[in-house]
Amino acid sequence: MTIQAAIGALSTLLGQRLTCSKGELAQHGESETYFPLTPPDAVAYPDNTEEVAGILKICAEHRCPVVGWGTGTSLEGQAQAFEGGVCVDFSRMNKVLEVSPEDMHVRVQPGVTRQALNEELRATGLFFPVDPGANASLGGMASTRASGTTAVRYGTMRDNVMALEVVTATGEVIRTGSAARKSSAGYDLTGLFVGSEGTLGLITELTLRLQGTPEAISSAVCAFPEVDQAVNCVMDTIQMGLPVARIELVDIDSVKAVNAYSNMTLPEKPHLLLEFHGSDAGVAEQAETFGAIAEEHGGSGFDWATRPEERNALWTMRHNAYHAIIASRPGCRAVVTDVCVPISRLAEAVETCRADLAAHDVQGPILGHVGDGNFHAILLFDPDDADEKQRVLDASKRLVDLALSLGGTSTGEHGIGVGKLGYMEREHGGAWPVMGAIKAALDPDNIMNPGKLVPPRN
């Protein structure tokens, strides 16, 4: 029972759709952030659920590790094969299977990306709202319980996945959930697999909740003298119940980077980026109310955009912020970390983080989805400077310690993988071994993305 024996059997099943090419192995061993290149032993490209089941039956027989791959945008090493084995790439399973406008849901294969889905939905008057920035695959987004800029209004993948088809570690195909809007029938297995990071099975189909395209959309940018004033403005906005669709923070360092990268001319101050959805009258009223709140906190320089091209430019700039920050320091790598805290502790968390980075000489622009208490620090380091890399990793740990001390979580959307495995015991206590017990029950031979998310096996 070896990895090579599994590869031999998989080659018979898949033919040329199983590859051991060095280039493709390297492509599937890369990380978006600081993890080293970790190629799998082979990459499989299934066309359908039956082939995924066949792959897992073979890998179970030979106890060969299996790692799922969507588009490879995970930030905590979730998609890397640290223990070798087979990477299952879902890029060929990229079909929209059924759109149900009347029921406002859609069935898709896991390799469909969020942008491709919304292109497909354009003529229906519906859209899929979860927007993590990257054009990630929907299977990967479900596996990591992704969220993003619109979560403050539309929720995360947890709120928008209605049902799944999953292949378990033994190759059994199961379905969880249904097309019904609610159910009281048994355990919430859909919720269990959403966010499981491929440690319990591989998702082969998703039923997703859709939303009606708003009649009117308005976006805006607003500058503030200091970060704490911007964050306090966010807190007041949320606590007043103003239904913002997006409310994002970019600090001064982030603004400098995006100005240079995207040819923007934002004043070098902290900014909030906002979007409102609704009727023409509703959007205008929401914008006016927000303007009054922002003015109380020193906000200025409002720039409202209602034309699609203007709004798209604004959010493209925000989504490219990571690349802009990396480009601001050529040759650097980054620890891209995130935490989430109760909204009442957000200003304290951001200010404490900024002070800590300055005190330890760590370059770390801050930005994030502050409408739900979630923010990111992009901690830059020279990959050839071991001391600076350690300072960055230490700063990331202190940020997690801070978030947990404030009643928050070690990650609001990036997930655990291996990068944040060390924080799970403190955050979950006795619940973490329960996660391990669930993993052991569904994957007794520990072949599904081993070494991630749950306690290490003895």
C-alpha positions as CSV (number, residue, x, y, z in Angstrom):
1,M,0.0,0.0,0.0
2,T,2.0,2.9,-1.3
3,I,1.5,6.2,-3.1
4,Q,3.2,4.9,-6.2
5,A,0.8,1.9,-6.3
6,A,-2.1,4.2,-6.1
7,I,-0.7,6.4,-8.9
8,G,-0.4,3.2,-11.1
9,A,-4.1,2.3,-10.5
10,L,-5.2,5.9,-11.0
11,S,-3.4,6.0,-14.3
12,T,-5.5,3.1,-15.5
13,L,-8.6,4.9,-14.4
14,L,-7.9,8.4,-15.8
15,G,-5.3,7.8,-18.5
16,Q,-3.7,11.2,-19.6
17,R,-5.8,13.0,-17.0
18,L,-3.4,11.8,-14.3
19,T,-0.1,13.6,-14.6
20,C,3.2,13.5,-12.8
21,S,4.7,16.4,-14.9
22,K,7.1,18.4,-12.9
23,G,5.6,21.7,-14.1
24,E,2.0,20.7,-13.1
25,L,3.2,19.3,-9.8
26,A,5.0,22.5,-9.1
27,Q,1.9,24.5,-10.1
28,H,-0.1,22.5,-7.5
29,G,2.5,22.9,-4.8
30,E,2.6,26.7,-4.8
31,S,1.1,29.0,-2.1
32,E,-0.4,32.4,-2.4
33,T,1.6,33.4,0.7
34,Y,4.7,32.3,2.6
35,F,4.6,28.5,2.5
36,P,7.4,26.7,0.6
37,L,6.8,24.9,-2.7
38,T,5.3,21.5,-1.8
39,P,4.3,19.5,-4.9
40,P,2.1,16.5,-4.7
41,D,3.1,13.2,-6.2
42,A,0.5,13.3,-9.0
43,V,-2.4,15.5,-10.1
44,A,-5.7,14.0,-11.2
45,Y,-8.3,15.8,-13.4
46,P,-11.7,14.1,-13.0
47,D,-14.6,14.8,-15.3
48,N,-17.5,13.7,-13.1
49,T,-18.6,12.5,-9.6
50,E,-18.1,8.8,-10.6
51,E,-14.5,9.4,-11.4
52,V,-13.9,11.3,-8.1
53,A,-15.5,8.3,-6.3
54,G,-13.1,6.0,-8.2
55,I,-10.1,8.1,-7.3
56,L,-11.0,8.0,-3.6
57,K,-11.7,4.2,-3.6
58,I,-8.2,3.6,-5.1
59,C,-6.6,6.1,-2.7
60,A,-8.4,4.5,0.3
61,E,-7.2,1.1,-0.8
62,H,-3.6,2.2,-0.9
63,R,-3.8,4.7,2.0
64,C,-2.7,7.5,-0.3
65,P,-3.2,11.1,0.8
66,V,-5.8,13.1,-1.2
67,V,-5.9,17.0,-1.4
68,G,-8.6,18.9,-3.3
69,W,-7.7,21.8,-5.6
70,G,-10.0,24.5,-6.8
71,T,-8.0,27.5,-8.1
72,G,-5.3,27.4,-5.4
73,T,-6.1,30.7,-3.7
74,S,-6.2,29.4,-0.1
75,L,-3.9,31.4,2.2
76,E,-3.1,29.0,5.0
77,G,-1.7,26.1,3.1
78,Q,-5.0,24.2,2.7
79,A,-4.4,23.1,-0.8
80,Q,-0.8,22.0,-0.5
81,A,0.2,18.3,-0.2
82,F,2.5,18.5,2.8
83,E,2.4,14.7,3.2
84,G,2.5,14.0,-0.6
85,G,-0.1,12.0,-2.4
86,V,-2.6,12.9,-5.1
87,C,-4.0,16.4,-5.8
88,V,-7.5,16.3,-7.3
89,D,-7.9,19.3,-9.5
90,F,-11.6,20.2,-10.2
91,S,-11.0,22.6,-13.1
92,R,-12.7,20.2,-15.6
93,M,-15.8,19.9,-13.4
94,N,-16.9,23.4,-14.3
95,K,-20.5,23.2,-15.4
96,V,-23.6,25.1,-14.2
97,L,-26.0,22.2,-14.0
98,E,-29.3,23.9,-13.3
99,V,-30.6,27.4,-12.7
100,S,-34.0,27.7,-10.9
101,P,-35.0,31.4,-11.1
102,E,-38.4,30.7,-9.4
103,D,-36.7,29.1,-6.4
104,M,-33.7,31.4,-6.5
105,H,-31.1,28.7,-6.4
106,V,-28.5,27.1,-8.7
107,R,-26.7,23.7,-8.9
108,V,-23.1,23.8,-10.0
109,Q,-20.0,21.6,-10.2
110,P,-17.2,22.6,-7.8
111,G,-14.8,23.9,-10.5
112,V,-17.2,26.8,-11.5
113,T,-15.7,30.1,-10.4
114,R,-17.8,32.8,-8.9
115,Q,-17.3,35.2,-11.8
116,A,-18.2,32.5,-14.3
117,L,-21.4,31.8,-12.4
118,N,-22.5,35.4,-12.3
119,E,-21.8,35.7,-16.0
120,E,-24.1,32.7,-16.5
121,L,-26.8,34.3,-14.3
122,R,-26.7,37.7,-15.9
123,A,-29.9,37.3,-18.0
124,T,-31.9,35.9,-15.1
125,G,-31.9,39.0,-12.9
126,L,-30.2,37.0,-10.1
127,F,-26.6,36.9,-8.8
128,F,-24.5,34.9,-6.4
129,P,-23.4,37.4,-3.7
130,V,-20.3,35.9,-1.9
131,D,-17.2,37.8,-3.1
132,P,-13.9,36.9,-1.5
133,G,-12.0,39.1,-4.1
134,A,-10.1,36.3,-5.9
135,N,-12.0,34.6,-8.7
136,A,-12.1,31.4,-6.6
137,S,-13.9,28.2,-7.4
138,L,-17.2,27.6,-5.7
139,G,-16.1,24.2,-4.4
140,G,-13.0,25.8,-2.8
141,M,-15.1,28.6,-1.4
142,A,-17.4,26.1,0.3
143,S,-14.5,24.1,1.6
144,T,-12.9,27.1,3.3
145,R,-16.2,28.7,4.3
146,A,-15.2,31.8,2.3
147,S,-16.8,35.2,2.7
148,G,-15.5,38.6,1.6
149,T,-16.6,42.2,0.9
150,T,-20.4,41.5,0.7
151,A,-20.6,39.3,3.8
152,V,-21.9,42.2,5.9
153,R,-25.2,42.1,4.0
154,Y,-25.4,38.6,2.3
155,G,-23.5,36.4,4.7
156,T,-20.7,33.9,4.1
157,M,-20.6,30.6,2.2
158,R,-22.2,29.0,5.4
159,D,-25.3,31.1,4.7
160,N,-25.5,30.5,1.0
161,V,-24.8,26.8,0.5
162,M,-28.1,24.9,0.6
163,A,-27.0,21.4,-0.3
164,L,-24.0,19.4,-1.3
165,E,-22.9,16.2,-3.1
166,V,-19.8,14.9,-1.4
167,V,-17.5,11.9,-2.0
168,T,-16.3,10.5,1.3
169,A,-12.9,9.1,2.1
170,T,-14.1,5.5,1.2
171,G,-15.5,6.6,-2.2
172,E,-19.1,6.7,-1.1
173,V,-21.3,9.4,-2.7
174,I,-23.6,11.2,-0.3
175,R,-26.0,14.2,-0.6
176,T,-26.6,16.6,2.2
177,G,-29.3,19.2,2.5
178,S,-32.0,19.9,-0.1
179,A,-33.5,22.7,-2.3
180,A,-35.9,23.6,0.6
181,R,-35.2,26.9,2.3
182,K,-35.1,25.3,5.7
183,S,-35.2,21.9,7.4
184,S,-35.3,20.3,10.8
185,A,-34.4,16.8,9.5
186,G,-31.3,15.6,11.4
187,Y,-27.8,16.8,11.7
188,D,-26.7,19.7,9.5
189,L,-24.2,17.8,7.4
190,T,-24.1,20.5,4.9
191,G,-22.8,22.9,7.5
192,L,-20.3,20.2,8.6
193,F,-18.7,19.9,5.2
194,V,-18.7,23.7,4.5
195,G,-15.5,24.9,6.1
196,S,-14.0,21.4,6.5
197,E,-11.1,22.2,4.2
198,G,-11.3,18.9,2.4
199,T,-10.5,16.9,5.5
200,L,-13.8,15.0,5.5
201,G,-14.5,14.5,1.8
202,L,-14.5,16.1,-1.7
203,I,-17.4,18.3,-2.8
204,T,-18.6,17.4,-6.3
205,E,-21.8,19.4,-6.5
206,L,-23.3,22.5,-4.7
207,T,-26.8,24.0,-4.5
208,L,-26.4,27.7,-3.9
209,R,-28.8,30.4,-2.7
210,L,-29.1,33.3,-5.2
211,Q,-30.2,36.9,-4.7
212,G,-32.1,39.4,-6.9
213,T,-30.0,41.9,-8.7
214,P,-30.6,45.3,-6.9
215,E,-32.5,48.0,-8.8
216,A,-29.9,50.5,-7.8
217,I,-26.3,50.3,-6.6
218,S,-24.2,53.1,-5.4
219,S,-20.5,53.0,-4.3
220,A,-18.5,55.6,-2.4
221,V,-15.1,56.4,-0.9
222,C,-14.6,58.5,2.2
223,A,-11.4,59.7,3.8
224,F,-10.8,60.0,7.6
225,P,-8.0,61.7,9.5
226,E,-7.2,58.5,11.5
227,V,-7.9,54.8,11.4
228,D,-9.8,54.8,14.7
229,Q,-12.2,57.5,13.4
230,A,-12.9,55.3,10.3
231,V,-13.5,52.2,12.4
232,N,-15.7,54.1,14.9
233,C,-17.8,55.3,11.9
234,V,-18.2,51.7,10.9
235,M,-19.3,50.7,14.3
236,D,-22.0,53.4,14.4
237,T,-23.1,52.6,10.9
238,I,-23.6,48.9,11.8
239,Q,-25.2,49.5,15.2
240,M,-27.7,51.9,13.5
241,G,-28.8,49.0,11.3
242,L,-27.9,50.8,8.1
243,P,-28.1,48.0,5.4
244,V,-24.7,48.6,3.7
245,A,-23.8,45.9,1.1
246,R,-20.0,46.5,1.5
247,I,-18.0,48.6,4.0
248,E,-14.2,48.2,3.6
249,L,-11.3,49.8,5.4
250,V,-7.9,50.6,3.8
251,D,-5.2,52.2,5.9
252,I,-2.7,54.8,4.8
253,D,-0.1,52.2,3.7
254,S,-2.7,50.4,1.6
255,V,-3.9,53.6,0.0
256,K,-0.3,54.5,-1.0
257,A,0.1,51.0,-2.6
258,V,-3.2,51.0,-4.5
259,N,-2.6,54.6,-5.8
260,A,0.7,53.5,-7.3
261,Y,-0.6,50.1,-8.6
262,S,-4.0,51.2,-9.9
263,N,-3.3,54.8,-10.9
264,M,-5.6,56.1,-8.3
265,T,-5.4,59.5,-6.7
266,L,-6.9,58.9,-3.2
267,P,-5.6,61.3,-0.5
268,E,-3.0,59.5,1.6
269,K,-5.4,59.0,4.6
270,P,-7.4,56.0,5.9
271,H,-10.4,55.4,3.7
272,L,-13.7,53.5,3.9
273,L,-15.1,52.0,0.6
274,L,-18.8,51.4,0.7
275,E,-21.6,50.1,-1.5
276,F,-25.4,50.4,-1.1
277,H,-28.0,48.1,-2.8
278,G,-31.7,48.7,-3.1
279,S,-34.2,51.0,-4.9
280,D,-33.2,54.4,-6.2
281,A,-34.9,56.1,-3.3
282,G,-33.5,53.6,-0.7
283,V,-29.9,53.9,-1.9
284,A,-30.1,57.7,-1.9
285,E,-31.5,57.7,1.7
286,Q,-28.8,55.2,2.9
287,A,-26.0,57.2,1.4
288,E,-27.3,60.4,3.0
289,T,-27.6,58.8,6.4
290,F,-24.1,57.4,6.1
291,G,-22.7,60.8,5.1
292,A,-24.1,62.3,8.3
293,I,-22.5,59.5,10.4
294,A,-19.2,59.9,8.7
295,E,-19.2,63.7,9.1
296,E,-19.5,63.2,12.8
297,H,-16.3,61.1,12.8
298,G,-14.3,63.6,10.6
299,G,-15.1,61.9,7.3
300,S,-14.5,64.0,4.2
301,G,-14.0,63.9,0.4
302,F,-17.0,61.8,-0.4
303,D,-16.9,60.5,-4.0
304,W,-20.1,58.7,-5.0
305,A,-20.2,56.4,-8.0
306,T,-23.3,55.0,-9.6
307,R,-22.2,54.2,-13.1
308,P,-21.1,50.5,-13.4
309,E,-17.7,51.3,-14.8
310,E,-16.9,53.6,-11.9
311,R,-18.1,51.1,-9.4
312,N,-16.1,48.3,-11.1
313,A,-12.9,50.4,-11.0
314,L,-13.4,51.0,-7.3
315,W,-13.8,47.4,-6.4
316,T,-11.2,46.2,-8.8
317,M,-8.8,48.5,-6.9
318,R,-9.9,47.0,-3.6
319,H,-9.6,43.4,-4.8
320,N,-6.1,44.2,-6.2
321,A,-4.9,45.6,-2.9
322,Y,-2.9,42.5,-2.0
323,H,-1.1,42.6,-5.3
324,A,-0.6,46.3,-4.9
325,I,1.0,45.9,-1.5
326,I,3.3,43.1,-2.7
327,A,4.3,45.3,-5.6
328,S,5.1,48.1,-3.3
329,R,8.1,46.2,-2.0
330,P,9.7,44.2,-4.9
331,G,11.0,40.8,-4.0
332,C,9.0,40.5,-0.7
333,R,6.8,37.7,0.5
334,A,3.9,38.1,2.9
335,V,2.1,36.5,5.8
336,V,-1.5,37.4,4.9
337,T,-3.3,37.0,8.2
338,D,-6.8,37.8,9.3
339,V,-8.8,37.9,12.5
340,C,-12.4,38.7,13.4
341,V,-13.6,40.3,16.6
342,P,-17.0,41.5,18.0
343,I,-17.9,44.8,16.3
344,S,-17.7,46.6,19.7
345,R,-14.0,45.7,20.0
346,L,-13.0,46.4,16.4
347,A,-11.4,49.9,17.0
348,E,-9.4,48.5,19.9
349,A,-8.2,45.6,17.9
350,V,-7.1,47.6,14.9
351,E,-5.4,50.3,17.0
352,T,-3.6,47.7,19.1
353,C,-2.5,45.8,16.0
354,R,-1.1,49.0,14.4
355,A,0.8,49.9,17.5
356,D,2.3,46.4,17.8
357,L,3.5,46.4,14.2
358,A,5.1,49.8,14.7
359,A,6.8,48.7,18.0
360,H,8.3,45.6,16.4
361,D,9.3,47.3,13.1
362,V,7.0,45.1,11.0
363,Q,5.6,46.5,7.7
364,G,2.0,45.5,7.6
365,P,-0.7,47.4,5.8
366,I,-4.2,46.8,7.3
367,L,-7.4,46.5,5.3
368,G,-10.5,44.4,5.6
369,H,-14.2,43.7,5.8
370,V,-14.7,45.8,8.9
371,G,-18.5,45.8,8.6
372,D,-18.4,42.4,10.3
373,G,-15.4,42.9,12.5
374,N,-13.0,41.1,10.1
375,F,-9.7,42.7,9.1
376,H,-6.5,41.6,7.4
377,A,-2.8,42.5,8.0
378,I,-0.4,41.9,5.1
379,L,2.9,41.4,6.9
380,L,5.8,41.9,4.5
381,F,9.2,40.3,4.8
382,D,12.4,39.7,2.8
383,P,12.5,35.9,2.2
384,D,16.3,36.0,2.6
385,D,16.1,37.7,6.0
386,A,15.3,35.0,8.6
387,D,15.1,37.6,11.4
388,E,12.5,39.7,9.7
389,K,10.5,36.6,8.8
390,Q,10.4,35.6,12.4
391,R,9.3,39.1,13.5
392,V,6.5,38.8,11.1
393,L,5.4,35.4,12.3
394,D,5.6,36.6,15.9
395,A,3.5,39.6,15.0
396,S,0.9,37.4,13.4
397,K,0.7,35.3,16.6
398,R,0.3,38.3,18.8
399,L,-2.6,39.5,16.5
400,V,-4.4,36.1,17.0
401,D,-3.7,36.3,20.8
402,L,-5.3,39.8,20.8
403,A,-8.4,38.7,18.8
404,L,-9.0,35.7,21.1
405,S,-8.6,37.9,24.2
406,L,-11.3,40.2,22.8
407,G,-13.7,37.3,22.3
408,G,-13.0,36.9,18.6
409,T,-11.6,34.2,16.4
410,S,-8.2,33.4,14.9
411,T,-9.5,33.7,11.4
412,G,-12.7,35.3,10.0
413,E,-12.3,33.9,6.5
414,H,-8.9,32.5,5.5
415,G,-9.3,29.3,7.4
416,I,-6.9,27.1,9.4
417,G,-5.0,24.8,7.1
418,V,-1.6,24.4,8.7
419,G,-0.9,28.1,9.1
420,K,-3.2,28.5,12.1
421,L,-3.3,25.0,13.4
422,G,-1.5,26.0,16.5
423,Y,-4.3,28.3,17.7
424,M,-7.2,25.8,17.5
425,E,-6.8,24.3,21.0
426,R,-6.9,27.7,22.7
427,E,-9.8,28.9,20.6
428,H,-12.0,25.7,20.8
429,G,-10.8,23.9,24.0
430,G,-12.5,20.6,24.4
431,A,-14.4,21.1,21.1
432,W,-11.2,20.7,19.0
433,P,-10.8,16.9,19.9
434,V,-14.5,16.5,19.0
435,M,-13.6,17.8,15.5
436,G,-10.8,15.2,15.5
437,A,-13.3,12.5,16.4
438,I,-15.6,13.4,13.6
439,K,-12.6,13.3,11.2
440,A,-11.6,9.9,12.5
441,A,-15.1,8.5,12.0
442,L,-15.4,9.7,8.4
443,D,-11.8,9.2,7.4
444,P,-10.4,6.4,9.6
445,D,-7.2,6.1,7.6
446,N,-6.5,9.9,7.6
447,I,-6.1,10.2,3.8
448,M,-8.2,13.4,3.3
449,N,-5.9,16.4,3.4
450,P,-4.0,15.1,6.4
451,G,-2.2,17.4,8.8
452,K,-4.8,20.2,8.4
453,L,-7.4,21.8,10.7
454,V,-7.9,19.0,13.3
455,P,-5.6,17.6,16.0
456,P,-2.7,15.5,14.7
457,R,-3.3,11.8,14.8
458,N,-1.1,9.8,17.2
